[in-house]
């Protein structure tokens, strides 16, 4: 089966389902830096076109990628709990938050940022999981026109931004601390000797 075949079966919802499929494996505390880069770039590319108000699109080379026969059974087994949770709570409500063109562009831009965050090589727990979960929530909201899930996705996106901001701030503080603690260790002592 090719990726193109999957999208054709899903019809107009194909790319939204694809966003969810690409993000679901990363909804775990443990980051997957080797895989999150290319998956995040594809998520960012698809959602960027949504943000620009254009139809989602992927290059033919990606669309013709052959999927292994055991891909979907393994994928469903790995994400069964989350899919059951989504199925239990998803339903059409506050649909205007998803159908409104401005809101869809906002969702596209937000998912694009999440995809880019997933590409960052940060070997810290939840560095992939928070943006990936935001993508899943937004994709689920678009699939079922569920405004509550769109709000939850926005909240998860803000949490992901706060998480990465804390990492950035913590890294800067660590650098300052190391400079203060060990800054003079590697500098030559040029100070003149004190006169008796």
Secondary structure, DSSP 8 states (H G I E B T S, - for coil): -BHHHHHHHHGGGHHHHHHHHHHHTT-SSS--HHHHHHHHHHHHHHHHHHHTT------HHHHT-B--TTHHHHHHHHTHHHHHHHHHH---BSTHHHHSHHHHHHHHHHHHHHHHHHHS---STTTTHHHHHHHHHHHHHHHHTBHHHHHHHHHHHHHHHHHHHHHHHHHHHHHHHHHHHHTTTTS---------
